[in-house]
Amino acid sequence: MPQTSFSRQLLRWYDRNRRSLPWRLPAGSPPSIRLDPYHVLVSEAMLQQTQVATVIDYFRRFVAQFPTIRSLAQADPQEVLRAWQGLGYYSRARNLQAAARMILSDFDGAVPVEVNDLLKLPGVGRYTAGAISSIAYERPAPIVDGNVARVLCRLEAMMDDPRGRTMQAWLWQQARQILPDRRLGDFNSAMMELGALVCTPRTPKCLLCPVKSHCRAFAAGLVEQIPPPRKRSPRPLHRRKVFAIHREGRFLIEQRPPKGRWAGMWQFITLPWDEPKPNQLGIKIDKPQLIGEVEHELTHRQYHFQVVSCQAGETRTKLPAGRVWVSLADISCYPLSRPHLKIVQMLLKTENHAVRRRLRGSSSSARLTPKS
């Protein structure tokens, strides 16, 4: 592949078609203006396994709340999780804060420049390190994500699975070989943008591709077959029962363990699907009523939550650490996972229906009461 021609055509297309994103400089910005490496770090953490459209608003709110590495490093971890609430894969938020703390302690408060130093940060792998080094600092660091892998495979008409070890080694070698001498960050961004907007997994827009003259898969009519479809493993289904235990307008919630899925976040009392024993709840309950179910899908597993609303029984026992009573109005102060955010909405709807029923009952009683 003639590298100069390829990079020139790709960058010309990128300058005209790049998406305006809050972590990018505007098109046509002079070379003297540089990106904030902290913004690159945050955006790359958020973009792991998450679509760009979803990340935009989260990124804006996050950097507004934590505008510097120091502010993120010194923040309450619960505040960081709340800012990440709904974005999913919460280990990214914990790793990002841990990375900010390491940057303060080991790198004088500046995001590292070189890939080898970036790889020392929690949650930073080979792709993220290359993206930060090239995009923030113009270092000749290759990147390979799903979009770049698909573009490279089609350019060279490689029919093998890009997730295999041999193909991964080839992809990283190719990604390094095609790096231009200048505009390294823009070039890597352009490769990802090409995969996201034109060289898509299905129905790619080959006729609009700025580098189709370099594409062997296009010339051979093999674009739709490359890369081969992934053989998906069946996702196990995990079933849970959620007890929305309420008393005097407040609900009992508990904090999850510091490790594992949704670590450190809060939830309504949640137990395995099998019929729970009374002592598992840790509190007596009255009038249990099934109010709904919640489905939640992740990449490698599925969850099914059955939601039961119930009143707290008479108890004067002091709550154990990690459990609190909180109103639905104040529950936003606690970081909740997406399934439990859905349960909050379910409870609000149930509560509103109950209020409307009471109001209708009061109105009927008022109309039926004779005047004295």
VOPAGU-2260 file (C-alpha; in pm, 1 decimal, decimal comma):
REM VOPAGU-2260
SITE   aa  ch    i         X         Y         Z
SITE  MET   A    0       0,0       0,0       0,0
SITE  PRO   A    1     148,4     341,7     -93,8
SITE  GLN   A    2     149,5     492,7     254,6
SITE  THR   A    3     176,3     857,7     151,7
SITE  SER   A    4    -119,0     834,8     -86,3
SITE  PHE   A    5    -326,5     635,7     161,6
SITE  SER   A    6    -270,8     870,1     458,3
SITE  ARG   A    7    -322,5    1180,9     243,5
SITE  GLN   A    8    -657,0    1055,7     110,3
SITE  LEU   A    9    -771,3     938,8     452,8
SITE  LEU   A   10    -678,6    1262,9     630,8
SITE  ARG   A   11    -840,2    1475,6     359,8
SITE  TRP   A   12   -1164,3    1280,5     409,5
SITE  TYR   A   13   -1130,8    1306,8     789,1
SITE  ASP   A   14   -1090,7    1685,1     775,5
SITE  ARG   A   15   -1416,9    1713,1     583,5
SITE  ASN   A   16   -1624,4    1446,5     757,9
SITE  ARG   A   17   -1503,0    1412,8    1117,0
SITE  ARG   A   18   -1771,0    1422,3    1382,5
SITE  SER   A   19   -1770,5    1716,4    1619,2
SITE  LEU   A   20   -1709,4    1557,5    1959,3
SITE  PRO   A   21   -1643,7    1733,2    2291,4
SITE  TRP   A   22   -1308,9    1558,4    2344,2
SITE  ARG   A   23   -1178,3    1663,0    2001,2
SITE  LEU   A   24   -1044,8    1993,7    1879,2
SITE  PRO   A   25   -1259,3    2163,1    1615,2
SITE  ALA   A   26   -1164,2    2089,1    1256,1
SITE  GLY   A   27    -904,5    2331,5    1124,7
SITE  SER   A   28    -757,3    2411,9    1467,3
SITE  PRO   A   29    -399,3    2548,1    1439,0
SITE  PRO   A   30    -116,3    2311,8    1542,4
SITE  SER   A   31     -32,5    2537,1    1837,1
SITE  ILE   A   32    -357,8    2438,1    2009,4
SITE  ARG   A   33    -331,1    2100,9    2180,0
SITE  LEU   A   34    -583,8    1868,2    2336,6
SITE  ASP   A   35    -601,2    1833,2    2712,4
SITE  PRO   A   36    -446,9    1486,1    2775,7
SITE  TYR   A   37    -680,8    1446,3    3074,5
SITE  HIS   A   38    -979,3    1480,9    2841,4
SITE  VAL   A   39    -830,2    1215,9    2612,7
SITE  LEU   A   40    -782,6     983,6    2910,7
SITE  VAL   A   41   -1143,2    1030,5    3027,1
SITE  SER   A   42   -1293,7     990,2    2680,4
SITE  GLU   A   43   -1094,4     676,8    2603,6
SITE  ALA   A   44   -1201,1     520,8    2934,3
SITE  MET   A   45   -1565,6     597,5    2859,8
SITE  LEU   A   46   -1548,2     476,1    2500,7
SITE  GLN   A   47   -1437,9     126,9    2600,6
SITE  GLN   A   48   -1731,8     -97,6    2499,7
SITE  THR   A   49   -1965,3     203,6    2475,6
SITE  GLN   A   50   -2097,9     385,8    2169,9
SITE  VAL   A   51   -1989,2     742,2    2097,1
SITE  ALA   A   52   -2345,5     879,6    2104,4
SITE  THR   A   53   -2393,0     747,2    2459,1
SITE  VAL   A   54   -2062,8     887,1    2585,1
SITE  ILE   A   55   -2104,4    1250,2    2471,4
SITE  ASP   A   56   -2330,7    1375,4    2751,3
SITE  TYR   A   57   -2156,9    1165,3    3016,2
SITE  PHE   A   58   -1820,0    1310,4    2913,3
SITE  ARG   A   59   -1946,7    1668,9    2933,9
SITE  ARG   A   60   -2096,5    1618,4    3278,5
SITE  PHE   A   61   -1794,7    1426,3    3408,3
SITE  VAL   A   62   -1529,7    1683,1    3311,1
SITE  ALA   A   63   -1755,5    1961,7    3438,9
SITE  GLN   A   64   -1775,6    1789,4    3777,7
SITE  PHE   A   65   -1410,2    1676,5    3779,3
SITE  PRO   A   66   -1229,4    1934,1    3561,7
SITE  THR   A   67    -874,4    1828,2    3652,7
SITE  ILE   A   68    -680,5    1515,1    3736,5
SITE  ARG   A   69    -641,1    1640,2    4092,6
SITE  SER   A   70   -1014,6    1696,9    4139,0
SITE  LEU   A   71   -1084,3    1343,2    4017,6
SITE  ALA   A   72    -809,5    1189,5    4231,2
SITE  GLN   A   73    -934,9    1363,3    4546,6
SITE  ALA   A   74   -1307,0    1303,8    4485,7
SITE  ASP   A   75   -1524,2    1077,4    4696,9
SITE  PRO   A   76   -1537,5     742,4    4510,1
SITE  GLN   A   77   -1915,1     740,7    4554,7
SITE  GLU   A   78   -1935,6    1074,0    4370,7
SITE  VAL   A   79   -1730,5     929,3    4085,1
SITE  LEU   A   80   -1962,3     629,4    4062,0
SITE  ARG   A   81   -2265,0     859,8    4065,5
SITE  ALA   A   82   -2119,5    1059,6    3776,4
SITE  TRP   A   83   -2072,2     729,3    3589,9
SITE  GLN   A   84   -2419,3     600,2    3683,3
SITE  GLY   A   85   -2596,9     446,7    3384,9
SITE  LEU   A   86   -2285,1     424,4    3167,2
SITE  GLY   A   87   -2213,2      68,2    3278,9
SITE  TYR   A   88   -1889,6    -126,9    3325,8
SITE  TYR   A   89   -1823,7      58,1    3649,8
SITE  SER   A   90   -1474,8     -84,4    3694,2
SITE  ARG   A   91   -1378,2     177,5    3432,6
SITE  ALA   A   92   -1475,3     455,8    3673,6
SITE  ARG   A   93   -1282,3     300,1    3961,0
SITE  ASN   A   94    -979,2     243,2    3739,6
SITE  LEU   A   95    -997,1     597,8    3605,2
SITE  GLN   A   96    -988,6     742,9    3955,0
SITE  ALA   A   97    -705,4     506,6    4051,5
SITE  ALA   A   98    -517,5     620,0    3739,6
SITE  ALA   A   99    -567,3     984,8    3837,4
SITE  ARG   A  100    -421,8     912,1    4181,1
SITE  MET   A  101    -123,0     734,1    4029,0
SITE  ILE   A  102     -66,9    1023,8    3788,6
SITE  LEU   A  103     -51,6    1259,3    4089,3
SITE  SER   A  104     179,7    1037,6    4291,3
SITE  ASP   A  105     408,4     893,9    4021,3
SITE  PHE   A  106     395,5    1134,4    3724,4
SITE  ASP   A  107     385,4    1481,4    3886,0
SITE  GLY   A  108      20,2    1528,1    3793,8
SITE  ALA   A  109      71,4    1499,9    3416,7
SITE  VAL   A  110     -75,6    1222,9    3201,2
SITE  PRO   A  111     223,9    1016,1    3082,9
SITE  VAL   A  112     347,1    1066,2    2727,8
SITE  GLU   A  113     498,7     731,1    2636,9
SITE  VAL   A  114     308,4     406,9    2590,7
SITE  ASN   A  115     521,5     213,6    2841,2
SITE  ASP   A  116     437,9     463,3    3116,3
SITE  LEU   A  117      71,1     478,7    3021,7
SITE  LEU   A  118      49,6     100,0    3050,0
SITE  LYS   A  119     134,2     131,9    3420,4
SITE  LEU   A  120    -195,5     311,9    3486,0
SITE  PRO   A  121    -490,2     104,1    3613,9
SITE  GLY   A  122    -737,1      17,5    3338,6
SITE  VAL   A  123    -505,0     127,5    3055,5
SITE  GLY   A  124    -428,0    -141,6    2799,2
SITE  ARG   A  125    -236,0    -142,8    2474,8
SITE  TYR   A  126    -506,2      26,9    2268,5
SITE  THR   A  127    -584,7     299,0    2525,8
SITE  ALA   A  128    -214,6     371,6    2578,8
SITE  GLY   A  129    -159,8     407,7    2204,4
SITE  ALA   A  130    -465,0     629,6    2166,7
SITE  ILE   A  131    -359,8     867,5    2445,2
SITE  SER   A  132       4,1     880,8    2332,7
SITE  SER   A  133     -79,3     950,9    1969,3
SITE  ILE   A  134    -389,0    1169,9    2006,1
SITE  ALA   A  135    -273,7    1379,2    2302,4
SITE  TYR   A  136     100,5    1391,6    2231,1
SITE  GLU   A  137     149,6    1307,7    1860,2
SITE  ARG   A  138     367,8    1006,7    1942,4
SITE  PRO   A  139     404,0     731,2    1674,9
SITE  ALA   A  140     193,6     480,6    1867,3
SITE  PRO   A  141     -29,2     237,6    1675,5
SITE  ILE   A  142    -383,9     153,3    1784,6
SITE  VAL   A  143    -605,2    -144,0    1708,4
SITE  ASP   A  144    -968,7    -143,9    1817,5
SITE  GLY   A  145   -1263,7    -316,5    1650,8
SITE  ASN   A  146   -1302,7     -44,8    1388,6
SITE  VAL   A  147    -933,1     -31,5    1298,8
SITE  ALA   A  148    -908,9    -411,6    1287,3
SITE  ARG   A  149   -1199,8    -431,5    1042,2
SITE  VAL   A  150   -1049,5    -162,0     816,5
SITE  LEU   A  151    -707,8    -328,4     811,6
SITE  CYS   A  152    -853,4    -672,9     741,0
SITE  ARG   A  153   -1053,5    -539,3     445,9
SITE  LEU   A  154    -766,7    -335,0     308,0
SITE  GLU   A  155    -552,8    -650,1     285,1
SITE  ALA   A  156    -843,1    -894,7     225,7
SITE  MET   A  157    -752,7   -1101,1     532,2
SITE  MET   A  158   -1012,3   -1374,1     582,0
SITE  ASP   A  159    -890,6   -1494,1     923,8
SITE  ASP   A  160   -1059,2   -1410,4    1252,8
SITE  PRO   A  161    -903,8   -1080,6    1374,3
SITE  ARG   A  162    -947,5   -1192,6    1735,2
SITE  GLY   A  163    -697,6   -1478,3    1698,6
SITE  ARG   A  164    -348,5   -1442,7    1844,2
SITE  THR   A  165    -169,3   -1459,7    1509,5
SITE  MET   A  166    -401,6   -1207,4    1350,4
SITE  GLN   A  167    -371,0    -973,3    1648,9
SITE  ALA   A  168       6,6    -969,6    1607,0
SITE  TRP   A  169     -35,5    -898,0    1234,7
SITE  LEU   A  170    -287,2    -619,4    1298,3
SITE  TRP   A  171     -62,0    -436,7    1542,9
SITE  GLN   A  172     229,3    -468,1    1301,4
SITE  GLN   A  173      16,2    -328,8    1017,5
SITE  ALA   A  174    -114,1     -46,5    1233,2
SITE  ARG   A  175     243,4      59,2    1306,9
SITE  GLN   A  176     358,6      27,7     945,9
SITE  ILE   A  177      90,5     256,9     803,6
SITE  LEU   A  178     149,8     541,4    1051,6
SITE  PRO   A  179     241,4     861,4     864,0
SITE  ASP   A  180     521,8    1097,2     960,3
SITE  ARG   A  181     285,9    1373,7    1077,3
SITE  ARG   A  182     -65,7    1421,2    1218,1
SITE  LEU   A  183     -36,2    1091,9    1400,9
SITE  GLY   A  184    -327,8    1153,1    1634,5
SITE  ASP   A  185    -553,5    1262,3    1350,1
SITE  PHE   A  186    -450,0     960,2    1145,9
SITE  ASN   A  187    -538,7     715,3    1423,8
SITE  SER   A  188    -865,4     899,8    1484,3
SITE  ALA   A  189    -937,1     891,1    1111,1
SITE  MET   A  190    -887,3     513,9    1098,6
SITE  MET   A  191   -1140,3     470,5    1378,7
SITE  GLU   A  192   -1377,3     721,6    1219,1
SITE  LEU   A  193   -1357,5     540,5     885,6
SITE  GLY   A  194   -1456,2     214,4    1053,9
SITE  ALA   A  195   -1738,4     379,3    1247,2
SITE  LEU   A  196   -1893,7     577,8     961,5
SITE  VAL   A  197   -1800,4     408,3     633,0
SITE  CYS   A  198   -1630,5      69,8     673,1
SITE  THR   A  199   -1906,8     -56,2     901,2
SITE  PRO   A  200   -1961,0    -421,5    1000,2
SITE  ARG   A  201   -2276,9    -449,5     787,2
SITE  THR   A  202   -2367,2    -270,3     464,3
SITE  PRO   A  203   -2041,4     -74,2     442,0
SITE  LYS   A  204   -2052,3     238,8     225,2
SITE  CYS   A  205   -1773,1     133,4      -8,2
SITE  LEU   A  206   -1859,4     378,6    -284,7
SITE  LEU   A  207   -1808,7     665,5     -37,6
SITE  CYS   A  208   -1482,1     528,0      97,6
SITE  PRO   A  209   -1189,5     767,6      46,7
SITE  VAL   A  210    -937,2     481,6      29,5
SITE  LYS   A  211   -1131,0     223,4    -172,7
SITE  SER   A  212    -856,9     228,1    -437,9
SITE  HIS   A  213    -628,7      70,6    -174,5
SITE  CYS   A  214    -881,6    -192,3     -60,5
SITE  ARG   A  215    -818,2    -547,0    -179,4
SITE  ALA   A  216   -1146,9    -674,5     -34,0
SITE  PHE   A  217   -1337,8    -414,4    -238,2
SITE  ALA   A  218   -1148,8    -509,0    -554,4
SITE  ALA   A  219   -1223,1    -879,4    -495,2
SITE  GLY   A  220   -1586,7    -831,4    -390,7
SITE  LEU   A  221   -1517,8    -976,2     -44,6
SITE  VAL   A  222   -1603,8    -681,9     177,7
SITE  GLU   A  223   -1921,6    -835,9     324,5
SITE  GLN   A  224   -1733,8   -1156,0     418,2
SITE  ILE   A  225   -1451,1    -980,4     604,1
SITE  PRO   A  226   -1404,1   -1017,8     890,7
SITE  PRO   A  227   -1580,3   -1352,0     947,9
SITE  PRO   A  228   -1870,7   -1337,9    1196,1
SITE  ARG   A  229   -1787,9   -1407,4    1557,1
SITE  LYS   A  230   -1906,5   -1736,7    1700,6
SITE  ARG   A  231   -2102,9   -1620,1    2000,9
SITE  SER   A  232   -2113,5   -1832,9    2313,1
SITE  PRO   A  233   -2447,6   -1866,7    2490,0
SITE  ARG   A  234   -2486,2   -1607,9    2764,9
SITE  PRO   A  235   -2578,3   -1749,4    3106,0
SITE  LEU   A  236   -2895,0   -1612,7    3266,5
SITE  HIS   A  237   -2868,0   -1498,4    3628,8
SITE  ARG   A  238   -3195,8   -1466,0    3820,4
SITE  ARG   A  239   -3241,8   -1244,5    4124,3
SITE  LYS   A  240   -3523,0   -1135,5    4355,9
SITE  VAL   A  241   -3529,3    -772,9    4460,6
SITE  PHE   A  242   -3713,9    -666,5    4775,2
SITE  ALA   A  243   -3822,7    -301,5    4776,8
SITE  ILE   A  244   -3877,3    -285,5    5152,0
SITE  HIS   A  245   -4041,6      38,6    5261,7
SITE  ARG   A  246   -4128,9     206,1    5589,1
SITE  GLU   A  247   -4274,9     553,1    5644,6
SITE  GLY   A  248   -4200,4     662,9    5289,8
SITE  ARG   A  249   -3842,9     536,9    5281,8
SITE  PHE   A  250   -3684,5     230,1    5122,2
SITE  LEU   A  251   -3408,9       6,6    5250,7
SITE  ILE   A  252   -3101,1      -6,3    5028,2
SITE  GLU   A  253   -2765,1    -174,5    5072,5
SITE  GLN   A  254   -2414,2    -120,5    4938,1
SITE  ARG   A  255   -2258,9    -393,0    4725,1
SITE  PRO   A  256   -1919,2    -543,1    4818,0
SITE  PRO   A  257   -1602,0    -352,5    4718,0
SITE  LYS   A  258   -1515,2    -613,8    4455,1
SITE  GLY   A  259   -1715,1    -782,7    4181,8
SITE  ARG   A  260   -1987,7    -661,4    3948,3
SITE  TRP   A  261   -2132,9    -319,9    4037,7
SITE  ALA   A  262   -1875,2    -301,3    4320,6
SITE  GLY   A  263   -1939,3     -30,8    4578,1
SITE  MET   A  264   -2273,1      71,2    4428,1
SITE  TRP   A  265   -2610,9      63,2    4603,0
SITE  GLN   A  266   -2916,1    -152,7    4543,7
SITE  PHE   A  267   -3247,2    -259,1    4690,8
SITE  ILE   A  268   -3215,9    -577,7    4893,8
SITE  THR   A  269   -3128,4    -840,9    4635,7
SITE  LEU   A  270   -3111,8   -1218,0    4682,4
SITE  PRO   A  271   -3073,8   -1523,3    4459,5
SITE  TRP   A  272   -3384,0   -1639,2    4272,5
SITE  ASP   A  273   -3451,1   -1939,1    4497,8
SITE  GLU   A  274   -3709,5   -1874,9    4766,6
SITE  PRO   A  275   -3514,9   -1675,3    5028,7
SITE  LYS   A  276   -3517,3   -1769,2    5392,6
SITE  PRO   A  277   -3647,0   -1501,3    5631,2
SITE  ASN   A  278   -3307,7   -1452,8    5795,9
SITE  GLN   A  279   -3146,2   -1380,4    5457,9
SITE  LEU   A  280   -3331,7   -1051,0    5434,3
SITE  GLY   A  281   -3210,0    -942,4    5774,9
SITE  ILE   A  282   -3546,0    -775,4    5843,5
SITE  LYS   A  283   -3906,9    -884,0    5886,1
SITE  ILE   A  284   -4143,0    -798,0    5602,7
SITE  ASP   A  285   -4521,9    -774,4    5560,7
SITE  LYS   A  286   -4757,4    -768,6    5261,9
SITE  PRO   A  287   -4515,4    -872,3    4984,2
SITE  GLN   A  288   -4650,7    -787,0    4639,8
SITE  LEU   A  289   -4494,5    -858,5    4300,9
SITE  ILE   A  290   -4482,7    -526,7    4111,1
SITE  GLY   A  291   -4276,7    -610,6    3803,7
SITE  GLU   A  292   -3969,0    -760,4    3643,5
SITE  VAL   A  293   -3651,7    -611,1    3497,2
SITE  GLU   A  294   -3431,4    -757,3    3225,2
SITE  HIS   A  295   -3069,7    -649,8    3189,9
SITE  GLU   A  296   -2825,7    -769,4    2925,1
SITE  LEU   A  297   -2447,5    -748,4    2932,3
SITE  THR   A  298   -2193,9    -870,0    2678,9
SITE  HIS   A  299   -2135,5   -1205,8    2843,9
SITE  ARG   A  300   -2436,4   -1257,8    3069,2
SITE  GLN   A  301   -2803,0   -1175,1    3120,5
SITE  TYR   A  302   -2994,2   -1080,1    3434,5
SITE  HIS   A  303   -3358,7   -1120,6    3527,0
SITE  PHE   A  304   -3481,8    -936,8    3837,2
SITE  GLN   A  305   -3820,1   -1005,9    3996,9
SITE  VAL   A  306   -3924,0    -703,3    4202,4
SITE  VAL   A  307   -4130,7    -743,2    4519,4
SITE  SER   A  308   -4262,3    -446,0    4713,2
SITE  CYS   A  309   -4319,6    -505,7    5084,0
SITE  GLN   A  310   -4357,1    -323,0    5411,6
SITE  ALA   A  311   -4098,5    -349,9    5684,8
SITE  GLY   A  312   -4216,4    -540,9    5987,2
SITE  GLU   A  313   -4191,4    -400,6    6335,7
SITE  THR   A  314   -3823,7    -386,5    6432,3
SITE  ARG   A  315   -3599,5    -172,5    6645,0
SITE  THR   A  316   -3283,2    -345,6    6540,4
SITE  LYS   A  317   -3006,6    -107,8    6438,5
SITE  LEU   A  318   -2921,0    -133,1    6070,0
SITE  PRO   A  319   -2590,4    -302,9    5993,7
SITE  ALA   A  320   -2316,1    -108,8    5818,2
SITE  GLY   A  321   -2384,6     -71,3    5448,7
SITE  ARG   A  322   -2764,1     -41,2    5479,0
SITE  VAL   A  323   -2967,9     280,5    5496,4
SITE  TRP   A  324   -3327,4     399,2    5473,7
SITE  VAL   A  325   -3373,2     653,2    5195,5
SITE  SER   A  326   -3666,5     820,6    5023,6
SITE  LEU   A  327   -3710,5     793,9    4648,5
SITE  ALA   A  328   -3657,5    1169,9    4633,2
SITE  ASP   A  329   -3311,1    1132,1    4789,4
SITE  ILE   A  330   -3204,9     804,6    4632,7
SITE  SER   A  331   -3024,9     990,8    4354,0
SITE  CYS   A  332   -2753,4    1068,7    4612,1
SITE  TYR   A  333   -2650,5     703,7    4592,6
SITE  PRO   A  334   -2493,8     546,0    4280,9
SITE  LEU   A  335   -2721,0     269,0    4152,6
SITE  SER   A  336   -2669,3      27,1    3864,2
SITE  ARG   A  337   -2894,6      53,1    3560,0
SITE  PRO   A  338   -3126,3    -234,6    3669,9
SITE  HIS   A  339   -3190,1     -66,2    4004,3
SITE  LEU   A  340   -3242,9     270,6    3837,1
SITE  LYS   A  341   -3519,5      98,8    3641,6
SITE  ILE   A  342   -3661,1     -33,2    3968,1
SITE  VAL   A  343   -3666,1     323,2    4107,5
SITE  GLN   A  344   -3874,5     428,7    3806,7
SITE  MET   A  345   -4103,9     131,7    3863,6
SITE  LEU   A  346   -4153,3     232,2    4227,4
SITE  LEU   A  347   -4216,5     595,3    4136,0
SITE  LYS   A  348   -4483,2     487,0    3889,9
SITE  THR   A  349   -4641,3     257,5    4150,4
SITE  GLU   A  350   -4631,3     536,1    4407,8
SITE  ASN   A  351   -4788,0     787,0    4167,8
SITE  HIS   A  352   -5068,0     544,3    4085,1
SITE  ALA   A  353   -5137,6     501,2    4456,5
SITE  VAL   A  354   -5147,2     877,7    4510,0
SITE  ARG   A  355   -5389,7     921,6    4220,7
SITE  ARG   A  356   -5615,0     647,9    4359,3
SITE  ARG   A  357   -5619,8     819,2    4698,1
SITE  LEU   A  358   -5699,1    1153,1    4536,9
SITE  ARG   A  359   -5981,8    1002,4    4334,3
SITE  GLY   A  360   -6117,0     839,1    4649,8
SITE  SER   A  361   -6101,3    1168,9    4839,7
SITE  SER   A  362   -6279,3    1352,4    4557,5
SITE  SER   A  363   -6557,6    1092,3    4547,7
SITE  SER   A  364   -6602,6    1112,1    4923,6
SITE  ALA   A  365   -6623,0    1489,8    4906,3
SITE  ARG   A  366   -6890,2    1477,2    4638,2
SITE  LEU   A  367   -7097,5    1223,4    4832,2
SITE  THR   A  368   -7083,6    1406,9    5165,2
SITE  PRO   A  369   -7412,4    1600,4    5217,1
SITE  LYS   A  370   -7394,0    1966,4    5310,5
SITE  SER   A  371   -7498,6    2047,2    5664,1
